[in-house]
Amino acid sequence: MKKVQVGFIGAGGIAKAHLKNVAANPHAKVVAIADISPQTVEAQSEIYGAKAIAMRMKCWITKE
């Protein structure tokens, strides 16, 4: 049986618990992790052998 491939957006806070639980499931595999913190995403992707994706976020505020 093929494993379900799971990707995470966000690697801090509660995501760490979710990552641990998905990785413990014999029917699932963490394949990618994305986060705005390069250090966080690198650390978590190393633990789970997943592809690390460091994202940049921009926020635009408009006045009306």
Residue pairs with C-beta under 8 A, 6 or more apart in sequence:
1 27
3 26
3 27
3 28
3 29
4 27
4 28
4 29
5 28
5 29
5 31
6 22
6 28
6 29
6 30
6 31
7 30
7 31
7 32
7 33
7 34
7 50
8 15
8 18
8 19
8 30
8 32
8 33
8 34
8 50
9 34
9 35
10 34
10 35
11 19
11 33
11 34
11 35
11 37
11 40
11 41
11 43
11 44
11 45
12 35
12 37
12 40
15 44
16 44
19 30
19 33
19 44
19 47
19 48
22 28
22 30
23 29
23 30
23 48
30 48
30 49
30 50
31 50
31 51
32 50
32 51
32 52
32 53
33 41
33 44
33 45
33 48
33 50
33 51
33 52
33 53
34 41
34 53
34 54
34 55
35 41
35 44
35 53
35 54
35 55
36 54
36 55
36 56
36 57
37 54
38 54
41 52
41 53
41 54
42 52
42 54
44 50
44 52
45 51
45 52
46 52
